[in-house]
């Protein structure tokens, strides 16, 4: 315990470090800046920069960087040394306030969706003081936003911060109605449950598909997969335990509260969960966690796979986003509470969330869209592509009693009226868990289960913050004009539930009947990224972002282009990789094995054997047919990739979805069938048995 206490946050310029190294006046001014999300006051910037530099150098840093999240999906950094010329051939170590607060990056080579041309290269980074600076690999990393020369957001963090401000403003209006005058601000919190696979790096290095695409484009299932349910929560293997121990230590140094770790359902699949943080800090820490996971894995001779579906036939990996609302006084606004006033407040926020999720189902689906996540959604380990809310039987019954003005079953007297009659208190865990629900209430938070394992949680949280802010604003507009607040709250919740209860579903999301029921309810179902993206620029979506000041139409249109481009480029890389593997690995290997079988058959025939009844003859016959079919499909893929196609946008995305992806599946089917017939020594790449069960 002593070592953990000493280690935790040792690489972070956190509150304790600031208090120790800054003057009292500067410390409290910076605290105010961090608390309220303001820009750094120029009057204290020099002292903060000097203290940060000295601390970083004492901890082994030689360079600094503005660490940001461009729309490429990865984090970005440009290292600059503290070294400056002092004259006379000597040097000095410097870090100016401008180095801390603002930087410049080449914006032309990052995805911009047409916002920036190659010759318009200037982009700016600006410190987000609400997210602590940290040291990674001897580099002082300063979390920043990233925007264009003309001010448009080119990253994931900027709209997230804007959405937090919008949510705070509208939530505060509601809280003031309930007399919460001691509350200064409301912040969304998030905790990410990160799923991942670990494979032996020796096998990873022999798989071109894993190296270039993150997933296996071919591979037959071994005799055993996950059907015995023996890996989930099972005993952790020694090599994996050693990895987890080192990972925890590295994360703790960075102030990341890695809390829970266990084996997941699929072989070689695991999960790491962090403690809740303010949502922008949580997004930063999750991105950093993914980076550290990969580095630590390689030190242990392993490779960490973060792709949503690295293996066909077993569970893929998600990133459950646990989202809630918390005040600076420590009140969780999604905690049901024990008194009528608190319950009324809780139910009002709950109703706003229900309305937001119903009205903006498409935006939530879009927020988690990617070529990788399309392989996972709707499968046996992930929620369907249909967005719905799970509340559990008790909470649903309470809402129904409000809607219908009927007696709640646990009450003996009058119909339920918020703020007038007592609402029953809830146990902390008032709902069961529904693993099939995309958006489930789990006691005092919502678990958004649709995000994929490799994605930043910034985007789905930006959507949640924005749409909930929009509904809270509408609620506040109504309630602030009410003569009788209690009656107005009751009526508002009642009418809202009547209009939006279709989004509540407590059943089995995997059941085929849910597809038809959801359709009858009028819920959207977008099974693929192109299907979802065609609604991104719907008027209501543009308007909600604009109204809350989160993204303007120009920024939205740029993201639309970026997301589509990333989709079809991803599938294009997969297609070219599979083409390369089939031509250079799989088909030649099968050809060699067929020659081997043919040689045996010719020798047997010379000895007078009835070869048509032999294993070699039957196997050769099957492989001959399969390899011919696989070759034909491979050449068809090459022709499709080389033919004229739409130049960009939604049409090109649909081309890859409708023509290329089905062909990849067909080629895989032939290859996997050939793998099952080919002698192990001839198969050119590590198999699923080695990949899934090869870690000691």
N, C-alpha and C positions, 0 to 999 in steps of 0.2 A: 504493500500500500504506500509506503514511504517513497519508493521509486516512482510510482505513478504520480504521486502528488508533486514530485520534483520535476518529472518529465512533462506533465501536461502543460501545454501552452508555452513551452520553453522556446519555440521558434516563432512566437506570435508577438507582435507589438500591441499587446492587449491593454486592458484598463489598468492592471497592476503595474505594468511597465511604464505606462504613461504617467501614472500618479507618482511613481518613483523619480522619473527623469524630467518632468516638466514642472515649471513653477506653478504654484497653486492657482494663480489667476488664469494662466494658459490652460491648465488641466481642466478647470471647470468650464471655460469657454469652449474647449474641444468637446467635452462631455455634452454640452448643450447642443453643439453642432451635430454630434452623433445621434443624440436622442430625437432631435427634430428633423434630421435628414437635410440640414442646410449645407450650403457650400462653405468651405473653410474660410474663415475670416482672415484677410490678408495680414492683419495686425499680429496674428499669432503663428502664421505659416512658417516664418523663418525659424522660430524656436522649435516647432514641431519637426521640421525637416532636419535640423541639426541633431535633435535628440534621436530621431529615427535612424539617421546615418550612423551615429556613434554606437547605438545599440546593435545595428546590423553588422558593423565591422567587428565589434567585440565578439559576435557570434559567428564569425568566419565568412561573412559576405564580402565579396569584392565588386559586385555589380548590382544594379537595380533594374527593375523592369516594370512597366505598366502591364498588368495581367488582365486580359479582357476576353470576352466571349463573342467573337464574330459569328456571323450567320452560317459559317462553314460547319458549325457543330462542335469544333474542337476549341480549346483555349489557345490564346496567342500571346506571345511575349517577344520583346526585342530588348536584349541585354545591353546595358550601358555601364561602363566602369565608373567608379567613384573618382578615378584618377584624373587630375587636371594639372596643367603646366603651371609651375610657380616661378619660372625664370631661372636662368643660370644653370640649366640642365637638371633642375630638381623638380619634384612634383609635390602636389598637395592632394588631399582627399576632400572632395566637396560634393554637396548635394543641396541644391538651391531650392527655395520654395516653389519655383516654377517647375523644377524636376519632379517635385512631389505632386503638385496640384494638376499639372497639365503636361501632356506629351503629344507628339505627332507621330502618326503611323501612315504608311503607304496604304491608302484606301482602295486603290485601283485593283489590287490582286485579291481582295476579299470579295465574297458574294455581295452584290449590291442591288441586283434586280433592275439594273439600268439607271440607278441613282448616280453612279460614277462611271465615267469613261476612263480608258487607260491613261489618257493625257491629263485627266483631272485626278491627281494622285493624293491630294492632301486629305487627311483625316485626323481627327483629334481624339485623344483619350483624356478622361478627367476622373480624378480620384473619387471613389465612393467611400467617404469616411465612416459610413455605418458598417463597413466590412473591414475587419482588421487586416493590416499588412502582415506578411509572414515571410519566413526564409525557407526557400526550397532549393536544394542542391547548390548552396552557396550564393543564391541570388535573392535579394530583397524584392519581394513581389508585392505590388501595390494594386489592389483590386480597383478597376476603373470601368467606366462606361466607354463606348466607342461610337463616335458620330462623324458625319461627313463635314466637309468644309462649310456647307450651308446649313448644318444643324440637324439633318435627318438621322434617325437612329439606325446604326449599322450593326447592332448587336442584340443580344437577348436581355441584357441587364437594364438598358434604358427604359424600355416599355414596362418592365417589371417594377422599377422604381416609380414610374408615373402611375401605374395601377395601384400601388400601395398608397400613394398620396390621395388618389381618388377614393379609394375604399375608406381611408381614415376620415376624410371630410364627411362622407355620407353616414358612416357608422356613428360618428360623433353627434350628428344631428339627432339620430335615434336615441342615443344614450342620454342626451340632454332632456329629451321628452320624459325619460324615466327618472330624472332628477340626479343623474350621476355627474354632479358638478366637480367631483374630485378627479375625474378622468381627463388627462391631457391629450392622449392619442390612442388610436387602435391600430394594431399591426396584425397582418396575416402571418401565421406561423406554419411551418411545414417540417415534416420529417420523412426522409426518403428511405424506403426499404430496397436496397440494391441487390438484385440477383445477378449471378455470374457463373461461368464455368471455368474450371481449371483443367488443363490438359498438359501432358508431358511435352516440353518444348522440342524435344527431338522429333516427335511425331508432327507437331505443328510446323516445323521447318520443312517437312517433306510434303506439306499440303499447300499447293499453290492457291487453292480456293480460300482456305482459311487466312492465308497471308494477305491476299488482295481484296477479299470481300468480307471477311469476318465470319462466313458461314460455309458449311460443306455443301457444295453444289451436286455432289453425288456421294453415295455410301449406303450400303445395305445394312439393315438392322441386324445385330447379332442375335443369337438364340434368346438372350435375356436382355430386357430393357429396364423399364421402371415398373413393370406390371406386378412385382412382388411387394411394392411399397416399402422396401427395406432400407432405402437410402434416406428417406425423409426423417429428419431428427435423429438419424442413426449415429453410431460412434464415429467420430471424426478421425480420419487416417492421420498417421504421424506426420507425413510430409505436409499435409494440408494444415494440420494444427500448428506446425512450425511457421508456415506462411502466415496464418491468421495472427499468431503471436507477434511476429515482426510487423505485420500490417497495422495492428493495433498500436504498437509503440510509435510507428511513424505518424500515424494519424493523431495520436495524443500529443505529440510534439507540436503539431500544427493546430492544436486547440480544437480538433474535431472529436466530438464525444461519441466515438464508436461504442455501441452499447451491446447489441445482440448479434450473435453469429451462430449459424447452424447449417446442416446439410439440407438442401432442398429436395424436391421430389425426384428429379432425373439423376442418373448416375453422374458424378463429377460436378454437380450443380450445388451452389451454396448461396447463402444470403448474409448480408451485413446491413444492420439498421443503425442509424444515428439518432441521437436525442433531438427533439424539436428545437428549432431556431427560428428567428425572424426569417421570413421567406427568402429575402435576397441573400442573407448569410447562408441559409440552407442550400440555396442553389449554388453559391460559390463553393461551399464545402463539398457538395456532392460531385461537382466537376473535378475538384481537387482529389477527392477520394478515388474516382475512377482512374485518374492519372497515377496516383500512388499505388493502387492495386496492381496495375500492369508492371510498374517498376519493381515492386517487391516480388511479384511472381517470378520474374526473370532471374532474380537473384537466387531463387530456389529451384531453378531448372524447370519452371512451369510457364505456361502462357495463360493469361487471364482473358477469357472471351466475354465480351460485353454485348455481342450481337443478340438481337431479340430472338432469333431462331437459328442457332448455329448447327443444330442437328435435327434432321427430320425424324419423326417417329417418337420423340420424347418431348417433354415440356420445354418451352422456350422461357426466356427471362424477361420479367417486367420490372417496373420500378414503382411500387405502390407509394403514392403521394398522399401523406396524411396531413390534411389541411384544416386549420381552425383559425379563430379570431381571438386575440388577447389584448387587454388594455394594459397601459403602463402601470396600473395599480395591481396587476396580477389576476384580473378576472377573465376567465375563459367564457366568451359569449355563447359558446355552444355547449356549455355545462348546463343541464336542465335546472338545477337549483332546488331549493327547498321551500321557498316562499312564493305566494301568488305573484308578486311583482316581478321577481326574478324569472318565474316561469313564463309570465306574459312576455317579458323581454326576450327570453330564449325562443319562444314560439314565433315571435315576430321575425327574428333573424332567421329562424328555420324556414319560415314561409317565404321569405325573400329569396333564400337559396333555392327552394323548390321551384319558384317562379323563374329564377335565373337559369337553372339547368334545363327547364322545359323550353323556355323561349330561345335558348342558345345551345340546343343540343348539337347543332352542326359545328359551332365554334369549338366546343369541347372535343368533338371527334377530330376536327382539323388539327387541334393543338397537339395531338399525339400521333399524327399521320406520318408515315414513312414507308419506304419500300420494305424495310426490315420488319416493322411492326405489323404490316399487312399479313405476314406469314403466321403471326401469333394470335391475333385477335379472332375470337370465335372458336379457337381450338380448345382442347380439354383442360388447358391450364390457364386460360385467360378469359376475361369477359367478352361477350359478343360486341360487334361493332355498333349495336343499338345502345344508345345512352339511356339509362334509367336510374332511379334512386331507390335504394333499399333503406327502409326505416325500422323494420322489425314490427312485430304484431302489436306490442303495447303502444308504441308511439303512433303507429298508424290508427289504432283504435281511438286514441285521444283526439287526433286530428279529425277523424270521422265524426266524433261526437260534437266537435265545434262546428263542423260544416252543417250537420243535421240538427243542431240544437237538441241533442238527445242526451240521455244519462250515460255517462261513462260507466262501464261495467263494474269498476271498483268503487264507485260511489253509491251511496244509498239514497241521496236526496234529490236535489234539483238538477236541471240541465246545466251543462258546463258553460260558464261565461267568464272569459278571461278578465282578471282584475276585479271581478265582482264575487265570484264563488271560488273557493279554494281548488286549485289544481293539484292532483296528487304528486308527491315528490317521486323522483325516479332513482332507482339504484344506479350506481355508476355504470354498470354493464347492463343497460336496459334492452339491449338487442343482442341477438345471436350474431354470428358472423356469416355472411353470405359470399362465398368465394366467387360466385358467378356474377355478382353485381358490379357494374362499372363504377358506381358511386354510392358507397354504403356508409350510413351513419354508424359509428362504432363507439357510442358512449358519450364522448365529448368532442368529437371531430368527425370529419368525413374522410374516408379512404377512397381516393381516386385510383382505381386499379388498372386503368388503361395505358398509362405512359409506358414506353418501352425502356429497356434496361440501358441502352446507350445514349438516350436523349437527355438533354438538359431539362430540369424541372421548371426552368424559368418560364417557358412558354405556356404550359398548362396552368401555372399559378397566375400568370398575367391574365389569362382568360377568366379564371375564377374570380380574381379580384375585380376585374373590370365589370363583368356582368352582374355580380352581386352588388357592386357600388351603384350600378344603374337602377337596380330594383329598390335598393335602400333609399336612393334619391326620390324615386316615385312615391315610396311609402311616406317619407318625411314630408314631401310636398302636401300630401293628404292630411297627415296627422297634425301638422303644425297649424292647420286651419280649423281643427275640430273644436267644437264647444264642449263635448263630453269625450275625453280622451279614452276612457275605458271602453265605452260603447264603440268608438271609432276603431280602436284596435281590434275588438272582437269582430266587427263587421268586415274590416279589411282582410283579416285572416280568413274568415269564412268565405268571402267572395273569391279570394285568391285561390283557396283550395279547390273550390268548385271548378274554376277555370283551368287549373294546372295539375289536378290529381292524377291525370293520365300518366305522368312521368314516374309515379310511385309504383314499384313492382317488387314484391317480396318473395317471388317464386324462383324457380330454377331457370336461370338465363341460358343454360345449355339445352333445355328442352326444345325440340323442334316446333312445338306448338306455340312457343313464345314469339317466333317470327311472325306467325299469322296474327296472334293477338296484338303484337306491337303495331303491325300494319293497320289493324282495325282501330287502334287507339290514335292513329295518326302520327306515330313516332317515326323519326327518320332512321334509315338503315343504309349506311354507306360502307360497303364491304372493302373498298380499296381507297388508296390515297387519291387517285384521280376523281373518283366518285365524290369524295368529300371536298376536294379542292375546288370543284366547279361551283361550290356555294360560298367560298371564302369572301368573294366580293359582292355578295348579296347586299341590298341596300341597308337592311337592318343591322348587318354586321359592320359595315363601314360607319354607320351612324352611331352605334354604341361606342366604338373606339374613339370616334371624333368627339362625341358628347362628353366622354369622361377624360378627354385630353391625353389619351394613352398612345394612339397612333393616328396620324392623319392619313388621308386617302393615298397620297404619294407613297408613304411608308408602307401602307398595306399592299399596294399594287407591287411594290418591289419585293415584298415577302412572298406574295403569290408567285411571282416569277422564280424566285429562289427555291421555294419548296418544290415546285414542279421540276425545275432543272435538276435539283438534287435527286428527285425520284428517278427520272429517266437516265441520268448519268449512272446512278447506282445499278440499275438493271442492265445498262449497256456494259458496264465493267464486268458484271456477273456473266453476261452472255459471251463476252470475249475471253474471259477466263475459262469458262467451260469449253469453249471451242478449242482453246489452246490445250487443255488437259485431254480432251478426247483425241485430238490429232497427234499429240506428242507422247501421251502416257497410256490412256486406256485402250484405244484401238490397236496400237502397236503391241501392247502387252497381250491382248487377247489373240492377236495374230500369231505371236510367238507360241502361245500355249496351243493354239490350233495346229501349228506346225509340229509341235511336240507330240500331240495326240495322233496326228497323221503318221508320223514316223513309227509310232508304236503299232498302229493299225497295219501299216505296210509290212512290218516285220512279222506280225501275227498272221497276216494273210499268206505270206511266203511259207509259213509253217503249217498251212492248211486249216487254220482256225476259222470258225464261222463268225467273222468280225461284226456282223450286223447286230448281234445280240450282246455285244460287249459294252461296258461302261464308256470306253473311249469313243466308240462309234456314236452312241446316243448323245454324249456330251458334245462331241464335235459337230454333230448335226444341229443341235440346239444353238451352239455358239455361232455357227455359220450363219444361221438365220438372224440371230440377234445382232451380230456384228454388222451384217448387211443393212439391217433396219437402222441401227445406230449411226452407221456411216451416212446413210441417206438423210437422216434427220440432222446430222451435223452439217452436212453440205447445205441443207435447206436453211439452217441457221446462218451460215456464212453468207448465203445469197440475200437473206432478209436484212442482215446488218449492212450489206453493201448497196442495197437498193435505195432509190429515192424515197424519202419519207418526209413527213412534216418537219419544218425547220425548228420549231420550238413550241413551248406552251402546252396547253391541255391536249391538243391533237397528238403531239409527240408522246406525251405521257400515256395516252390511251393506246398508241401504237405499241409501246413496250409492254403495257399491261395485257392487251388482247392478243398480240401476235408473238411477242418474244417470250414472255413468261410461260405460256402453255407449252411452247416448244422446249424450253429448258426442262420442264417437268417430264416431257415425253422422252427426252434424251436421258434424263436421270433414270427413268424407269427401265430403259434398255440397259444402261450401264450397271445398275444395281442387280438386274437379273444376270448379267454376265459375271459380275463379281461372285455371286453365289455358286456359279459353275466352274470358276477358275481356281486352279490350285494356288494356295497361298503364296508360294515362292515366286509365282509369276505376276501376282497383282502388284502394280507399281507404286501404290500409295498406302499409307497406314489406314487400316479399316476402323469402323466404328468400335469394334471390340478393343482395339488398342487405344483409341482416343477416349472412349468413355470409361474404360476400366484399367487404363494403363498407369494411373497415378497410384503409387504405393501408399 
